[in-house]
């Protein structure tokens, strides 16, 4: 196992712990109807977001289970099946949804921990962006956890990230958003971390790592700056 994979596993474990603690705290504070409240995502309740996070964990687990035996499986059977699972799951009780998330996270973590060190280079299909190494599952899940934690609207979300956590998420976005979208060549220059070249490098976009994360994700640009007008990015 490379140091990059070890670091990615550690970052995902940390983010998952923070997500589950926030969900448990909100559930305790708000009671049985907690997850019926609207999230920051239009048309989705908190229950929708938490259900999606649980099903995404299940989907990525099946990607890894298949990779161990040399098979390719996508996280979801189809976009329609994904949406149906979320809609159906969001109608469950708050307690049932909360337990579902913890259980799905635990199963994914167990699969990651048992994954053979040499298999992280195996080919997987994440449903977008073409074939990828299995280690990209970690980047994909980290982005899902951090952004949807923010989407819950139950705490400051991304604003709670430390500088190292934000820098780690910025790196993870190269294996999720950037890998699966036609992002123009550019160079990210976080104030507090190493530069990242996309597409061989291009116009330099600078700022705090968290602001660069928000800009790439279409969640504002805050203190992001460049010598040229900021390029237009593909939709998330």
N, C-alpha and C positions, 0 to 999 in steps of 0.2 A: 504494500500500500504506500502510495507516495505521500509526502508531507502535505501536498495540496488537498488530497482526498481526506486526510486526517483532519485538516483545518476545516474543510467543508462540513464534515460530519459533526465536529464540535460546534460550528456556527449554527447548524440546523438544530442540534440538541438544545442549545441555548435559546434560540428563537421559539422553538416549540414549547419549552418550559414557560417562557414569558407569555405566550399566547394562552396556554392552558390556565395559568394563574390569573390572568385578566378575565377570562371567561368565568372561572369559578368565583372570583370576587364579585363580578357583576351579577351572576346568578344568585349569590347569597344576599346581595343588597336589594335586588329587585323582585325576587320571589318567583312564583310559579309561571307568571306571564312574561318573564324577562325577555324571552327570545321572540315574542310577538311584536316587539318594538321595531320601528324602521331602522335600517342600517344607513350608511352613507351612500350605498349603491341604489340608484333609482329602481323601485319596484321590488326590492329585496328587503326582507326583514333580517334581523340578526340571526334568526333561525335558518334562513336561506344561506347566509354566509358560513355559519358554523357547519351546516350540513355539507355544503360544497367542500369545505376544508377536509371533512371526514372522508368524503367520496374521492377526493383527489389523493389523499393518503392511500386509500385502498387501490386506486388506479395505478399509482406509481409502484406500489408493492407488487402488483401483478406484472408490471413491466420487468422488475428485478427478478422475480421468481422465474419468469420465462427466460430471461437472459442467462440464468444459471444453467439451464439445460439447452442453451443454444437456439432458443426460439425467439421470435419477435411478436410482441403483443402491444397494442396501444393501451393507454390508460383507460379509455372508454370504448364501449362497443360502437357508439356513434354519437354525434352531437345531440341527436334527439334523445337517446337513452340517458345521456348526461343530464340534460335539462329535466327529463321526467323524474330521475332519481332525486334531483334537488327539490323540485316542486313537491313531490310526494313526501320527502323527508322533512321538509320545513313545516309540515302540518303536525308533526309529533309534539309531545310535551317538551317543555324546557329541559326537564331532568333527563329524558330519553336522549335528546339531541346532545346534551353535554357529555353524557356517558359514552355515546357513540364516538364523539371526537377523541376522547382520551383513549378509547379502545383501538380506534383506527391508527392513532399516532403510535401507540405501543406496538401494534403489529408491524407497522412500517419500520420502527426503530429496531425491532428484533430481526427483521429481514436484513436491514442494513448492517447490523452488528455481525450477522452470520454470513454476510456476502464474502465469497473468497477474494482475497487481496488481488489476485491476478485477474479477476473477472471484471474489475472496474473499467478495463479497456474493451470489454465486449460491446458489441453493437446493439443498440436499442432503438425503438421507434416511439417517440413521444407524441406522435400525431401531427407534428408540424416541424418544419425545418429540415426534414430529411434524416437519414441515419445519423446517430450520435453515439459517443461512448457512454457507457453506463454511468460514469461519474457525473454526467450532466443532469441526471435525476436529482442529485443533491442541490445543484444550483436552481433547478426548476422548483423544487419544493421550498427552498429557502425564500424565493421570491413570492411564492403563493402565501406562505405563512406570514411574512412581514407585511405585504401589501393588504392582505385580507384582514389581518389584525387591525390595521389602520382603518379599513372599511367598516369594521364593526361599529366604530364610533363610541366605544365604551370607555376609552381613555385617550391620551394624546397620541397613541400609536407610534408612527414614525418619528415624531418629535422626542420620543423617549430614547431613541438609539444613541449610544455613545459614538464618538468619532470612529473607533475601530470597528464597531458593528456596522456603521454606515458604509465604511470603506469595504467591508466584506460583502455587503449587499451589492455595492457597485460592481465588484468583481463578479458576483453571481449573475448579475444581469447580462454579462457577456455570454454566459452559457444558456440563458433563457431568452430574454427579449431580443438582444442583438443577434443571436444565432438564428432566430426564427423570423426576423424581419429584414427588409432591405434598407438598413441604416446607412446613410451616406458616410464616406470616409471622414474621420475626424479624430482628434486626440483629446481625451479627457484628462484634465490636469487638476485633480483634487488638491486643495490646499494642504491636506494632512495625510496624503498617501501617494503611492507611486503612480506615475502616468500610465494611461491605458490607450493604446492605439487601436482604432477600429478601421478595418479595411485598408490597412497599411498606413494609417494616419492621415491627417488633414488639418483643417482649421482647429486651433486650440480653443477648447471650451474649459474655462476654469471656474473654481468656486469650491465651497465646502463639499465634502463627499455627499452629505445628505441632500444638498440642493441639486447636485448632479443626478442623484438617484431620482429625485422628484421630477426633474426636467426630462430624463429619459422615459419615465413612466407616465408622462403627460399629466403630472400633478403639480404644476406650477414651476417657476424657475427661480424665484427668490433672488439669491445673490449670484446666480450663474452669469458669467461674462465672457465675451469673446472679442477679438480684434475686428471681426466681421459680424454682420447680422447672424443671429443664431439660425442654423439650418432647420428646415422643416423635417420633423421625424415621422415615421410611419405610425399609424394608430396602435395602441397597446393590444 
